[in-house]
Amino acid sequence: MNNLSENPSERARKYIATLEKALQQQTPLKEGGMVEAANIAKVSDAIHRYLQDARFYLDNGRPTTSLASIAYAEGLVDALKFLSLTKNTDSETQ
């Protein structure tokens, strides 16, 4: 049986928390071979803006729009990972 809630508010909260954790564990690279650093920064900025939008819409009673925003952000995070344009900071010691 699937334990994932179909309640849009609950689902948006879960996705937002999951993405926030992923962002803490991944750092966009400053350069990526043939990809200009400015373009990586634009994608990273878009991720954070979509996350901010998701929080805003959830807090203002629009959970379905929040889900759409967080889905965009997750897609961009995945794209950076698939293109090896992030590094995992979770296992590094400081």
PyMOL Python script that loads the backbone (N, CA, C, O; Angstrom):
from pymol import cmd

cmd.read_pdbstr("""\
ATOM      1  N   MET A   1       0.844  -1.183   0.000  1.00  0.00           N
ATOM      2  CA  MET A   1       0.000   0.000   0.000  1.00  0.00           C
ATOM      3  C   MET A   1       0.883   1.237   0.000  1.00  0.00           C
ATOM      4  O   MET A   1       1.917   1.269   0.666  1.00  0.00           O
ATOM      5  N   ASN A   2       0.472   2.259  -0.751  1.00  0.00           N
ATOM      6  CA  ASN A   2       1.226   3.491  -0.886  1.00  0.00           C
ATOM      7  C   ASN A   2       0.868   4.443   0.257  1.00  0.00           C
ATOM      8  O   ASN A   2      -0.310   4.723   0.479  1.00  0.00           O
ATOM      9  N   ASN A   3       1.876   4.945   0.986  1.00  0.00           N
ATOM     10  CA  ASN A   3       1.642   5.847   2.106  1.00  0.00           C
ATOM     11  C   ASN A   3       1.714   7.312   1.703  1.00  0.00           C
ATOM     12  O   ASN A   3       1.571   8.185   2.559  1.00  0.00           O
ATOM     13  N   LEU A   4       1.931   7.605   0.430  1.00  0.00           N
ATOM     14  CA  LEU A   4       2.039   8.978  -0.026  1.00  0.00           C
ATOM     15  C   LEU A   4       0.654   9.615  -0.054  1.00  0.00           C
ATOM     16  O   LEU A   4      -0.257   9.113  -0.713  1.00  0.00           O
ATOM     17  N   SER A   5       0.508  10.706   0.654  1.00  0.00           N
ATOM     18  CA  SER A   5      -0.777  11.390   0.757  1.00  0.00           C
ATOM     19  C   SER A   5      -1.176  12.024  -0.574  1.00  0.00           C
ATOM     20  O   SER A   5      -0.331  12.509  -1.326  1.00  0.00           O
ATOM     21  N   GLU A   6      -2.455  12.010  -0.844  1.00  0.00           N
ATOM     22  CA  GLU A   6      -2.982  12.702  -2.017  1.00  0.00           C
ATOM     23  C   GLU A   6      -3.418  14.124  -1.663  1.00  0.00           C
ATOM     24  O   GLU A   6      -3.875  14.869  -2.530  1.00  0.00           O
ATOM     25  N   ASN A   7      -3.277  14.499  -0.395  1.00  0.00           N
ATOM     26  CA  ASN A   7      -3.597  15.857   0.024  1.00  0.00           C
ATOM     27  C   ASN A   7      -2.520  16.795  -0.518  1.00  0.00           C
ATOM     28  O   ASN A   7      -1.353  16.659  -0.152  1.00  0.00           O
ATOM     29  N   PRO A   8      -2.889  17.751  -1.387  1.00  0.00           N
ATOM     30  CA  PRO A   8      -1.874  18.606  -2.012  1.00  0.00           C
ATOM     31  C   PRO A   8      -1.018  19.381  -1.015  1.00  0.00           C
ATOM     32  O   PRO A   8       0.179  19.553  -1.243  1.00  0.00           O
ATOM     33  N   SER A   9      -1.601  19.846   0.075  1.00  0.00           N
ATOM     34  CA  SER A   9      -0.828  20.601   1.068  1.00  0.00           C
ATOM     35  C   SER A   9       0.230  19.722   1.726  1.00  0.00           C
ATOM     36  O   SER A   9       1.388  20.117   1.853  1.00  0.00           O
ATOM     37  N   GLU A  10      -0.180  18.527   2.142  1.00  0.00           N
ATOM     38  CA  GLU A  10       0.765  17.601   2.769  1.00  0.00           C
ATOM     39  C   GLU A  10       1.868  17.210   1.794  1.00  0.00           C
ATOM     40  O   GLU A  10       3.043  17.153   2.155  1.00  0.00           O
ATOM     41  N   ARG A  11       1.476  16.944   0.569  1.00  0.00           N
ATOM     42  CA  ARG A  11       2.440  16.527  -0.442  1.00  0.00           C
ATOM     43  C   ARG A  11       3.432  17.655  -0.746  1.00  0.00           C
ATOM     44  O   ARG A  11       4.632  17.409  -0.861  1.00  0.00           O
ATOM     45  N   ALA A  12       2.940  18.878  -0.876  1.00  0.00           N
ATOM     46  CA  ALA A  12       3.813  20.020  -1.137  1.00  0.00           C
ATOM     47  C   ALA A  12       4.800  20.214   0.007  1.00  0.00           C
ATOM     48  O   ALA A  12       5.983  20.460  -0.233  1.00  0.00           O
ATOM     49  N   ARG A  13       4.327  20.107   1.258  1.00  0.00           N
ATOM     50  CA  ARG A  13       5.226  20.245   2.410  1.00  0.00           C
ATOM     51  C   ARG A  13       6.342  19.193   2.358  1.00  0.00           C
ATOM     52  O   ARG A  13       7.508  19.492   2.615  1.00  0.00           O
ATOM     53  N   LYS A  14       5.959  17.963   2.022  1.00  0.00           N
ATOM     54  CA  LYS A  14       6.939  16.880   1.960  1.00  0.00           C
ATOM     55  C   LYS A  14       7.964  17.142   0.855  1.00  0.00           C
ATOM     56  O   LYS A  14       9.167  16.992   1.072  1.00  0.00           O
ATOM     57  N   TYR A  15       7.489  17.532  -0.327  1.00  0.00           N
ATOM     58  CA  TYR A  15       8.402  17.790  -1.443  1.00  0.00           C
ATOM     59  C   TYR A  15       9.319  18.978  -1.162  1.00  0.00           C
ATOM     60  O   TYR A  15      10.497  18.950  -1.518  1.00  0.00           O
ATOM     61  N   ILE A  16       8.791  20.011  -0.530  1.00  0.00           N
ATOM     62  CA  ILE A  16       9.611  21.171  -0.185  1.00  0.00           C
ATOM     63  C   ILE A  16      10.716  20.751   0.776  1.00  0.00           C
ATOM     64  O   ILE A  16      11.877  21.111   0.580  1.00  0.00           O
ATOM     65  N   ALA A  17      10.368  19.996   1.810  1.00  0.00           N
ATOM     66  CA  ALA A  17      11.371  19.539   2.786  1.00  0.00           C
ATOM     67  C   ALA A  17      12.421  18.650   2.128  1.00  0.00           C
ATOM     68  O   ALA A  17      13.609  18.758   2.431  1.00  0.00           O
ATOM     69  N   THR A  18      11.983  17.773   1.228  1.00  0.00           N
ATOM     70  CA  THR A  18      12.914  16.883   0.533  1.00  0.00           C
ATOM     71  C   THR A  18      13.875  17.676  -0.346  1.00  0.00           C
ATOM     72  O   THR A  18      15.071  17.388  -0.386  1.00  0.00           O
ATOM     73  N   LEU A  19      13.345  18.677  -1.050  1.00  0.00           N
ATOM     74  CA  LEU A  19      14.206  19.480  -1.914  1.00  0.00           C
ATOM     75  C   LEU A  19      15.177  20.322  -1.097  1.00  0.00           C
ATOM     76  O   LEU A  19      16.341  20.464  -1.469  1.00  0.00           O
ATOM     77  N   GLU A  20      14.707  20.877   0.006  1.00  0.00           N
ATOM     78  CA  GLU A  20      15.598  21.661   0.868  1.00  0.00           C
ATOM     79  C   GLU A  20      16.768  20.803   1.356  1.00  0.00           C
ATOM     80  O   GLU A  20      17.907  21.267   1.390  1.00  0.00           O
ATOM     81  N   LYS A  21      16.487  19.562   1.730  1.00  0.00           N
ATOM     82  CA  LYS A  21      17.545  18.653   2.170  1.00  0.00           C
ATOM     83  C   LYS A  21      18.514  18.361   1.023  1.00  0.00           C
ATOM     84  O   LYS A  21      19.729  18.356   1.217  1.00  0.00           O
ATOM     85  N   ALA A  22      17.974  18.120  -0.167  1.00  0.00           N
ATOM     86  CA  ALA A  22      18.823  17.851  -1.333  1.00  0.00           C
ATOM     87  C   ALA A  22      19.720  19.046  -1.642  1.00  0.00           C
ATOM     88  O   ALA A  22      20.889  18.874  -1.988  1.00  0.00           O
ATOM     89  N   LEU A  23      19.180  20.251  -1.519  1.00  0.00           N
ATOM     90  CA  LEU A  23      19.986  21.447  -1.796  1.00  0.00           C
ATOM     91  C   LEU A  23      21.105  21.630  -0.773  1.00  0.00           C
ATOM     92  O   LEU A  23      22.160  22.176  -1.096  1.00  0.00           O
ATOM     93  N   GLN A  24      20.879  21.180   0.448  1.00  0.00           N
ATOM     94  CA  GLN A  24      21.924  21.247   1.473  1.00  0.00           C
ATOM     95  C   GLN A  24      23.054  20.269   1.168  1.00  0.00           C
ATOM     96  O   GLN A  24      24.190  20.480   1.591  1.00  0.00           O
ATOM     97  N   GLN A  25      22.747  19.205   0.437  1.00  0.00           N
ATOM     98  CA  GLN A  25      23.724  18.159   0.158  1.00  0.00           C
ATOM     99  C   GLN A  25      24.413  18.328  -1.192  1.00  0.00           C
ATOM    100  O   GLN A  25      25.375  17.618  -1.487  1.00  0.00           O
ATOM    101  N   GLN A  26      23.937  19.254  -2.010  1.00  0.00           N
ATOM    102  CA  GLN A  26      24.498  19.447  -3.344  1.00  0.00           C
ATOM    103  C   GLN A  26      24.920  20.902  -3.511  1.00  0.00           C
ATOM    104  O   GLN A  26      24.205  21.815  -3.098  1.00  0.00           O
ATOM    105  N   THR A  27      26.066  21.109  -4.111  1.00  0.00           N
ATOM    106  CA  THR A  27      26.538  22.451  -4.422  1.00  0.00           C
ATOM    107  C   THR A  27      26.801  22.530  -5.920  1.00  0.00           C
ATOM    108  O   THR A  27      27.547  21.719  -6.468  1.00  0.00           O
ATOM    109  N   PRO A  28      26.182  23.517  -6.585  1.00  0.00           N
ATOM    110  CA  PRO A  28      26.474  23.671  -8.019  1.00  0.00           C
ATOM    111  C   PRO A  28      27.960  23.985  -8.220  1.00  0.00           C
ATOM    112  O   PRO A  28      28.563  24.722  -7.440  1.00  0.00           O
ATOM    113  N   LEU A  29      28.521  23.423  -9.256  1.00  0.00           N
ATOM    114  CA  LEU A  29      29.918  23.685  -9.562  1.00  0.00           C
ATOM    115  C   LEU A  29      30.080  25.110 -10.072  1.00  0.00           C
ATOM    116  O   LEU A  29      29.134  25.698 -10.596  1.00  0.00           O
ATOM    117  N   LYS A  30      31.266  25.660  -9.920  1.00  0.00           N
ATOM    118  CA  LYS A  30      31.552  27.004 -10.416  1.00  0.00           C
ATOM    119  C   LYS A  30      31.761  26.997 -11.919  1.00  0.00           C
ATOM    120  O   LYS A  30      31.538  28.006 -12.588  1.00  0.00           O
ATOM    121  N   GLU A  31      32.186  25.870 -12.446  1.00  0.00           N
ATOM    122  CA  GLU A  31      32.346  25.722 -13.885  1.00  0.00           C
ATOM    123  C   GLU A  31      32.095  24.264 -14.229  1.00  0.00           C
ATOM    124  O   GLU A  31      32.283  23.379 -13.393  1.00  0.00           O
ATOM    125  N   GLY A  32      31.678  24.022 -15.440  1.00  0.00           N
ATOM    126  CA  GLY A  32      31.342  22.658 -15.804  1.00  0.00           C
ATOM    127  C   GLY A  32      31.788  22.298 -17.201  1.00  0.00           C
ATOM    128  O   GLY A  32      30.967  21.956 -18.052  1.00  0.00           O
ATOM    129  N   GLY A  33      33.082  22.374 -17.443  1.00  0.00           N
ATOM    130  CA  GLY A  33      33.586  22.012 -18.766  1.00  0.00           C
ATOM    131  C   GLY A  33      33.105  22.989 -19.811  1.00  0.00           C
ATOM    132  O   GLY A  33      33.535  24.141 -19.841  1.00  0.00           O
ATOM    133  N   MET A  34      32.209  22.529 -20.673  1.00  0.00           N
ATOM    134  CA  MET A  34      31.710  23.376 -21.760  1.00  0.00           C
ATOM    135  C   MET A  34      30.559  24.277 -21.319  1.00  0.00           C
ATOM    136  O   MET A  34      30.095  25.109 -22.098  1.00  0.00           O
ATOM    137  N   VAL A  35      30.098  24.122 -20.092  1.00  0.00           N
ATOM    138  CA  VAL A  35      28.998  24.934 -19.578  1.00  0.00           C
ATOM    139  C   VAL A  35      29.576  26.129 -18.823  1.00  0.00           C
ATOM    140  O   VAL A  35      30.396  25.967 -17.919  1.00  0.00           O
ATOM    141  N   GLU A  36      29.150  27.303 -19.198  1.00  0.00           N
ATOM    142  CA  GLU A  36      29.655  28.509 -18.554  1.00  0.00           C
ATOM    143  C   GLU A  36      29.134  28.613 -17.128  1.00  0.00           C
ATOM    144  O   GLU A  36      27.995  28.247 -16.838  1.00  0.00           O
ATOM    145  N   ALA A  37      29.989  29.117 -16.242  1.00  0.00           N
ATOM    146  CA  ALA A  37      29.632  29.273 -14.835  1.00  0.00           C
ATOM    147  C   ALA A  37      28.369  30.121 -14.678  1.00  0.00           C
ATOM    148  O   ALA A  37      27.542  29.843 -13.810  1.00  0.00           O
ATOM    149  N   ALA A  38      28.220  31.133 -15.496  1.00  0.00           N
ATOM    150  CA  ALA A  38      27.045  32.009 -15.399  1.00  0.00           C
ATOM    151  C   ALA A  38      25.761  31.231 -15.680  1.00  0.00           C
ATOM    152  O   ALA A  38      24.723  31.514 -15.082  1.00  0.00           O
ATOM    153  N   ASN A  39      25.821  30.262 -16.577  1.00  0.00           N
ATOM    154  CA  ASN A  39      24.631  29.465 -16.880  1.00  0.00           C
ATOM    155  C   ASN A  39      24.286  28.516 -15.748  1.00  0.00           C
ATOM    156  O   ASN A  39      23.110  28.293 -15.461  1.00  0.00           O
ATOM    157  N   ILE A  40      25.300  27.955 -15.103  1.00  0.00           N
ATOM    158  CA  ILE A  40      25.051  27.105 -13.933  1.00  0.00           C
ATOM    159  C   ILE A  40      24.418  27.950 -12.833  1.00  0.00           C
ATOM    160  O   ILE A  40      23.478  27.512 -12.170  1.00  0.00           O
ATOM    161  N   ALA A  41      24.933  29.155 -12.643  1.00  0.00           N
ATOM    162  CA  ALA A  41      24.390  30.055 -11.626  1.00  0.00           C
ATOM    163  C   ALA A  41      22.941  30.429 -11.926  1.00  0.00           C
ATOM    164  O   ALA A  41      22.136  30.545 -11.001  1.00  0.00           O
ATOM    165  N   LYS A  42      22.593  30.619 -13.194  1.00  0.00           N
ATOM    166  CA  LYS A  42      21.207  30.940 -13.571  1.00  0.00           C
ATOM    167  C   LYS A  42      20.269  29.800 -13.199  1.00  0.00           C
ATOM    168  O   LYS A  42      19.174  30.030 -12.686  1.00  0.00           O
ATOM    169  N   VAL A  43      20.700  28.574 -13.459  1.00  0.00           N
ATOM    170  CA  VAL A  43      19.865  27.412 -13.125  1.00  0.00           C
ATOM    171  C   VAL A  43      19.728  27.292 -11.615  1.00  0.00           C
ATOM    172  O   VAL A  43      18.636  27.032 -11.110  1.00  0.00           O
ATOM    173  N   SER A  44      20.824  27.479 -10.891  1.00  0.00           N
ATOM    174  CA  SER A  44      20.788  27.418  -9.432  1.00  0.00           C
ATOM    175  C   SER A  44      19.856  28.491  -8.866  1.00  0.00           C
ATOM    176  O   SER A  44      19.095  28.230  -7.934  1.00  0.00           O
ATOM    177  N   ASP A  45      19.920  29.683  -9.428  1.00  0.00           N
ATOM    178  CA  ASP A  45      19.035  30.762  -9.000  1.00  0.00           C
ATOM    179  C   ASP A  45      17.574  30.404  -9.265  1.00  0.00           C
ATOM    180  O   ASP A  45      16.710  30.639  -8.420  1.00  0.00           O
ATOM    181  N   ALA A  46      17.306  29.841 -10.425  1.00  0.00           N
ATOM    182  CA  ALA A  46      15.933  29.443 -10.758  1.00  0.00           C
ATOM    183  C   ALA A  46      15.416  28.402  -9.774  1.00  0.00           C
ATOM    184  O   ALA A  46      14.256  28.456  -9.365  1.00  0.00           O
ATOM    185  N   ILE A  47      16.269  27.455  -9.391  1.00  0.00           N
ATOM    186  CA  ILE A  47      15.877  26.436  -8.408  1.00  0.00           C
ATOM    187  C   ILE A  47      15.424  27.102  -7.121  1.00  0.00           C
ATOM    188  O   ILE A  47      14.368  26.769  -6.583  1.00  0.00           O
ATOM    189  N   HIS A  48      16.216  28.040  -6.630  1.00  0.00           N
ATOM    190  CA  HIS A  48      15.882  28.710  -5.373  1.00  0.00           C
ATOM    191  C   HIS A  48      14.629  29.586  -5.508  1.00  0.00           C
ATOM    192  O   HIS A  48      13.852  29.699  -4.560  1.00  0.00           O
ATOM    193  N   ARG A  49      14.432  30.200  -6.667  1.00  0.00           N
ATOM    194  CA  ARG A  49      13.222  31.003  -6.865  1.00  0.00           C
ATOM    195  C   ARG A  49      11.983  30.112  -6.918  1.00  0.00           C
ATOM    196  O   ARG A  49      10.952  30.457  -6.342  1.00  0.00           O
ATOM    197  N   TYR A  50      12.072  28.961  -7.609  1.00  0.00           N
ATOM    198  CA  TYR A  50      10.938  28.032  -7.636  1.00  0.00           C
ATOM    199  C   TYR A  50      10.638  27.504  -6.233  1.00  0.00           C
ATOM    200  O   TYR A  50       9.471  27.343  -5.874  1.00  0.00           O
ATOM    201  N   LEU A  51      11.660  27.236  -5.447  1.00  0.00           N
ATOM    202  CA  LEU A  51      11.460  26.789  -4.071  1.00  0.00           C
ATOM    203  C   LEU A  51      10.769  27.873  -3.254  1.00  0.00           C
ATOM    204  O   LEU A  51       9.845  27.591  -2.492  1.00  0.00           O
ATOM    205  N   GLN A  52      11.216  29.101  -3.413  1.00  0.00           N
ATOM    206  CA  GLN A  52      10.588  30.228  -2.719  1.00  0.00           C
ATOM    207  C   GLN A  52       9.122  30.372  -3.152  1.00  0.00           C
ATOM    208  O   GLN A  52       8.244  30.600  -2.320  1.00  0.00           O
ATOM    209  N   ASP A  53       8.867  30.239  -4.446  1.00  0.00           N
ATOM    210  CA  ASP A  53       7.493  30.296  -4.946  1.00  0.00           C
ATOM    211  C   ASP A  53       6.644  29.187  -4.338  1.00  0.00           C
ATOM    212  O   ASP A  53       5.499  29.413  -3.946  1.00  0.00           O
ATOM    213  N   ALA A  54       7.214  27.985  -4.261  1.00  0.00           N
ATOM    214  CA  ALA A  54       6.467  26.846  -3.696  1.00  0.00           C
ATOM    215  C   ALA A  54       6.060  27.131  -2.258  1.00  0.00           C
ATOM    216  O   ALA A  54       4.921  26.867  -1.871  1.00  0.00           O
ATOM    217  N   ARG A  55       6.978  27.666  -1.465  1.00  0.00           N
ATOM    218  CA  ARG A  55       6.654  28.017  -0.081  1.00  0.00           C
ATOM    219  C   ARG A  55       5.545  29.079  -0.037  1.00  0.00           C
ATOM    220  O   ARG A  55       4.588  28.966   0.730  1.00  0.00           O
ATOM    221  N   PHE A  56       5.697  30.114  -0.879  1.00  0.00           N
ATOM    222  CA  PHE A  56       4.715  31.196  -0.917  1.00  0.00           C
ATOM    223  C   PHE A  56       3.323  30.659  -1.244  1.00  0.00           C
ATOM    224  O   PHE A  56       2.358  30.953  -0.538  1.00  0.00           O
ATOM    225  N   TYR A  57       3.224  29.877  -2.306  1.00  0.00           N
ATOM    226  CA  TYR A  57       1.913  29.362  -2.703  1.00  0.00           C
ATOM    227  C   TYR A  57       1.325  28.443  -1.638  1.00  0.00           C
ATOM    228  O   TYR A  57       0.119  28.479  -1.393  1.00  0.00           O
ATOM    229  N   LEU A  58       2.153  27.627  -1.007  1.00  0.00           N
ATOM    230  CA  LEU A  58       1.649  26.754   0.050  1.00  0.00           C
ATOM    231  C   LEU A  58       1.129  27.580   1.217  1.00  0.00           C
ATOM    232  O   LEU A  58       0.053  27.302   1.747  1.00  0.00           O
ATOM    233  N   ASP A  59       1.891  28.597   1.618  1.00  0.00           N
ATOM    234  CA  ASP A  59       1.479  29.453   2.741  1.00  0.00           C
ATOM    235  C   ASP A  59       0.239  30.279   2.432  1.00  0.00           C
ATOM    236  O   ASP A  59      -0.445  30.741   3.346  1.00  0.00           O
ATOM    237  N   ASN A  60      -0.055  30.467   1.152  1.00  0.00           N
ATOM    238  CA  ASN A  60      -1.197  31.286   0.757  1.00  0.00           C
ATOM    239  C   ASN A  60      -2.356  30.465   0.201  1.00  0.00           C
ATOM    240  O   ASN A  60      -3.173  30.964  -0.573  1.00  0.00           O
ATOM    241  N   GLY A  61      -2.414  29.195   0.609  1.00  0.00           N
ATOM    242  CA  GLY A  61      -3.576  28.372   0.303  1.00  0.00           C
ATOM    243  C   GLY A  61      -3.680  27.888  -1.135  1.00  0.00           C
ATOM    244  O   GLY A  61      -4.775  27.588  -1.613  1.00  0.00           O
ATOM    245  N   ARG A  62      -2.537  27.809  -1.834  1.00  0.00           N
ATOM    246  CA  ARG A  62      -2.547  27.332  -3.218  1.00  0.00           C
ATOM    247  C   ARG A  62      -1.595  26.137  -3.353  1.00  0.00           C
ATOM    248  O   ARG A  62      -0.570  26.226  -4.029  1.00  0.00           O
ATOM    249  N   PRO A  63      -1.945  25.020  -2.703  1.00  0.00           N
ATOM    250  CA  PRO A  63      -1.036  23.878  -2.677  1.00  0.00           C
ATOM    251  C   PRO A  63      -0.784  23.245  -4.046  1.00  0.00           C
ATOM    252  O   PRO A  63       0.301  22.716  -4.285  1.00  0.00           O
ATOM    253  N   THR A  64      -1.757  23.291  -4.938  1.00  0.00           N
ATOM    254  CA  THR A  64      -1.548  22.699  -6.263  1.00  0.00           C
ATOM    255  C   THR A  64      -0.514  23.501  -7.044  1.00  0.00           C
ATOM    256  O   THR A  64       0.331  22.917  -7.723  1.00  0.00           O
ATOM    257  N   THR A  65      -0.564  24.818  -6.961  1.00  0.00           N
ATOM    258  CA  THR A  65       0.438  25.668  -7.605  1.00  0.00           C
ATOM    259  C   THR A  65       1.792  25.468  -6.934  1.00  0.00           C
ATOM    260  O   THR A  65       2.827  25.490  -7.601  1.00  0.00           O
ATOM    261  N   SER A  66       1.790  25.275  -5.621  1.00  0.00           N
ATOM    262  CA  SER A  66       3.021  24.983  -4.894  1.00  0.00           C
ATOM    263  C   SER A  66       3.669  23.713  -5.421  1.00  0.00           C
ATOM    264  O   SER A  66       4.884  23.660  -5.611  1.00  0.00           O
ATOM    265  N   LEU A  67       2.847  22.679  -5.659  1.00  0.00           N
ATOM    266  CA  LEU A  67       3.374  21.419  -6.198  1.00  0.00           C
ATOM    267  C   LEU A  67       3.994  21.611  -7.570  1.00  0.00           C
ATOM    268  O   LEU A  67       5.030  21.018  -7.872  1.00  0.00           O
ATOM    269  N   ALA A  68       3.374  22.431  -8.401  1.00  0.00           N
ATOM    270  CA  ALA A  68       3.937  22.691  -9.727  1.00  0.00           C
ATOM    271  C   ALA A  68       5.283  23.386  -9.603  1.00  0.00           C
ATOM    272  O   ALA A  68       6.225  23.042 -10.316  1.00  0.00           O
ATOM    273  N   SER A  69       5.385  24.353  -8.714  1.00  0.00           N
ATOM    274  CA  SER A  69       6.646  25.080  -8.530  1.00  0.00           C
ATOM    275  C   SER A  69       7.748  24.165  -8.011  1.00  0.00           C
ATOM    276  O   SER A  69       8.878  24.223  -8.494  1.00  0.00           O
ATOM    277  N   ILE A  70       7.435  23.334  -7.048  1.00  0.00           N
ATOM    278  CA  ILE A  70       8.458  22.454  -6.485  1.00  0.00           C
ATOM    279  C   ILE A  70       8.865  21.392  -7.498  1.00  0.00           C
ATOM    280  O   ILE A  70      10.014  20.950  -7.508  1.00  0.00           O
ATOM    281  N   ALA A  71       7.929  20.981  -8.348  1.00  0.00           N
ATOM    282  CA  ALA A  71       8.265  20.008  -9.393  1.00  0.00           C
ATOM    283  C   ALA A  71       9.258  20.611 -10.385  1.00  0.00           C
ATOM    284  O   ALA A  71      10.188  19.930 -10.818  1.00  0.00           O
ATOM    285  N   TYR A  72       9.071  21.869 -10.747  1.00  0.00           N
ATOM    286  CA  TYR A  72      10.045  22.536 -11.622  1.00  0.00           C
ATOM    287  C   TYR A  72      11.421  22.558 -10.964  1.00  0.00           C
ATOM    288  O   TYR A  72      12.429  22.241 -11.596  1.00  0.00           O
ATOM    289  N   ALA A  73      11.450  22.938  -9.680  1.00  0.00           N
ATOM    290  CA  ALA A  73      12.719  23.019  -8.965  1.00  0.00           C
ATOM    291  C   ALA A  73      13.408  21.657  -8.916  1.00  0.00           C
ATOM    292  O   ALA A  73      14.613  21.563  -9.146  1.00  0.00           O
ATOM    293  N   GLU A  74      12.649  20.608  -8.618  1.00  0.00           N
ATOM    294  CA  GLU A  74      13.226  19.266  -8.571  1.00  0.00           C
ATOM    295  C   GLU A  74      13.774  18.845  -9.924  1.00  0.00           C
ATOM    296  O   GLU A  74      14.822  18.204 -10.002  1.00  0.00           O
ATOM    297  N   GLY A  75      13.075  19.200 -10.978  1.00  0.00           N
ATOM    298  CA  GLY A  75      13.545  18.873 -12.321  1.00  0.00           C
ATOM    299  C   GLY A  75      14.875  19.544 -12.635  1.00  0.00           C
ATOM    300  O   GLY A  75      15.756  18.933 -13.241  1.00  0.00           O
ATOM    301  N   LEU A  76      15.020  20.786 -12.228  1.00  0.00           N
ATOM    302  CA  LEU A  76      16.283  21.490 -12.466  1.00  0.00           C
ATOM    303  C   LEU A  76      17.420  20.905 -11.624  1.00  0.00           C
ATOM    304  O   LEU A  76      18.553  20.798 -12.094  1.00  0.00           O
ATOM    305  N   VAL A  77      17.115  20.528 -10.384  1.00  0.00           N
ATOM    306  CA  VAL A  77      18.129  19.875  -9.544  1.00  0.00           C
ATOM    307  C   VAL A  77      18.577  18.574 -10.202  1.00  0.00           C
ATOM    308  O   VAL A  77      19.772  18.292 -10.291  1.00  0.00           O
ATOM    309  N   ASP A  78      17.616  17.793 -10.658  1.00  0.00           N
ATOM    310  CA  ASP A  78      17.949  16.537 -11.332  1.00  0.00           C
ATOM    311  C   ASP A  78      18.800  16.787 -12.574  1.00  0.00           C
ATOM    312  O   ASP A  78      19.756  16.055 -12.832  1.00  0.00           O
ATOM    313  N   ALA A  79      18.454  17.817 -13.342  1.00  0.00           N
ATOM    314  CA  ALA A  79      19.218  18.114 -14.553  1.00  0.00           C
ATOM    315  C   ALA A  79      20.674  18.425 -14.212  1.00  0.00           C
ATOM    316  O   ALA A  79      21.582  17.939 -14.885  1.00  0.00           O
ATOM    317  N   LEU A  80      20.903  19.224 -13.184  1.00  0.00           N
ATOM    318  CA  LEU A  80      22.282  19.526 -12.786  1.00  0.00           C
ATOM    319  C   LEU A  80      23.024  18.259 -12.354  1.00  0.00           C
ATOM    320  O   LEU A  80      24.199  18.078 -12.673  1.00  0.00           O
ATOM    321  N   LYS A  81      22.325  17.387 -11.624  1.00  0.00           N
ATOM    322  CA  LYS A  81      22.943  16.120 -11.200  1.00  0.00           C
ATOM    323  C   LYS A  81      23.282  15.252 -12.407  1.00  0.00           C
ATOM    324  O   LYS A  81      24.392  14.729 -12.503  1.00  0.00           O
ATOM    325  N   PHE A  82      22.332  15.096 -13.328  1.00  0.00           N
ATOM    326  CA  PHE A  82      22.537  14.232 -14.489  1.00  0.00           C
ATOM    327  C   PHE A  82      23.678  14.732 -15.368  1.00  0.00           C
ATOM    328  O   PHE A  82      24.368  13.940 -16.010  1.00  0.00           O
ATOM    329  N   LEU A  83      23.873  16.041 -15.392  1.00  0.00           N
ATOM    330  CA  LEU A  83      24.942  16.635 -16.194  1.00  0.00           C
ATOM    331  C   LEU A  83      26.249  16.770 -15.408  1.00  0.00           C
ATOM    332  O   LEU A  83      27.214  17.363 -15.891  1.00  0.00           O
ATOM    333  N   SER A  84      26.267  16.218 -14.200  1.00  0.00           N
ATOM    334  CA  SER A  84      27.435  16.282 -13.308  1.00  0.00           C
ATOM    335  C   SER A  84      27.878  17.715 -13.064  1.00  0.00           C
ATOM    336  O   SER A  84      29.070  18.023 -13.080  1.00  0.00           O
ATOM    337  N   LEU A  85      26.903  18.586 -12.838  1.00  0.00           N
ATOM    338  CA  LEU A  85      27.195  19.995 -12.592  1.00  0.00           C
ATOM    339  C   LEU A  85      26.976  20.391 -11.132  1.00  0.00           C
ATOM    340  O   LEU A  85      26.867  21.572 -10.803  1.00  0.00           O
ATOM    341  N   THR A  86      26.913  19.373 -10.259  1.00  0.00           N
ATOM    342  CA  THR A  86      26.852  19.601  -8.821  1.00  0.00           C
ATOM    343  C   THR A  86      27.849  18.664  -8.158  1.00  0.00           C
ATOM    344  O   THR A  86      28.263  17.656  -8.732  1.00  0.00           O
ATOM    345  N   LYS A  87      28.217  19.018  -6.949  1.00  0.00           N
ATOM    346  CA  LYS A  87      29.024  18.083  -6.166  1.00  0.00           C
ATOM    347  C   LYS A  87      28.290  17.815  -4.868  1.00  0.00           C
ATOM    348  O   LYS A  87      27.620  18.692  -4.324  1.00  0.00           O
ATOM    349  N   ASN A  88      28.424  16.601  -4.382  1.00  0.00           N
ATOM    350  CA  ASN A  88      27.787  16.179  -3.149  1.00  0.00           C
ATOM    351  C   ASN A  88      28.601  16.708  -1.991  1.00  0.00           C
ATOM    352  O   ASN A  88      29.777  16.370  -1.857  1.00  0.00           O
ATOM    353  N   THR A  89      27.997  17.534  -1.151  1.00  0.00           N
ATOM    354  CA  THR A  89      28.683  18.100   0.009  1.00  0.00           C
ATOM    355  C   THR A  89      28.337  17.364   1.294  1.00  0.00           C
ATOM    356  O   THR A  89      28.885  17.671   2.353  1.00  0.00           O
ATOM    357  N   ASP A  90      27.446  16.410   1.210  1.00  0.00           N
ATOM    358  CA  ASP A  90      26.985  15.677   2.388  1.00  0.00           C
ATOM    359  C   ASP A  90      28.096  14.889   3.045  1.00  0.00           C
ATOM    360  O   ASP A  90      28.152  14.816   4.273  1.00  0.00           O
ATOM    361  N   SER A  91      28.985  14.296   2.257  1.00  0.00           N
ATOM    362  CA  SER A  91      30.005  13.422   2.820  1.00  0.00           C
ATOM    363  C   SER A  91      31.302  14.160   3.137  1.00  0.00           C
ATOM    364  O   SER A  91      32.236  13.563   3.673  1.00  0.00           O
ATOM    365  N   GLU A  92      31.372  15.427   2.821  1.00  0.00           N
ATOM    366  CA  GLU A  92      32.609  16.166   3.071  1.00  0.00           C
ATOM    367  C   GLU A  92      32.650  16.641   4.519  1.00  0.00           C
ATOM    368  O   GLU A  92      31.620  16.990   5.096  1.00  0.00           O
ATOM    369  N   THR A  93      33.823  16.651   5.088  1.00  0.00           N
ATOM    370  CA  THR A  93      33.994  17.175   6.442  1.00  0.00           C
ATOM    371  C   THR A  93      34.557  18.576   6.329  1.00  0.00           C
ATOM    372  O   THR A  93      35.301  18.896   5.402  1.00  0.00           O
ATOM    373  N   GLN A  94      34.192  19.392   7.278  1.00  0.00           N
ATOM    374  CA  GLN A  94      34.653  20.782   7.216  1.00  0.00           C
ATOM    375  C   GLN A  94      35.563  21.104   8.338  1.00  0.00           C
ATOM    376  O   GLN A  94      36.044  22.233   8.438  1.00  0.00           O
TER     377      GLN A  94
END
""", "prot")
cmd.dss("prot")
cmd.show_as("cartoon", "prot")
cmd.util.cbc("prot")
cmd.orient("prot")
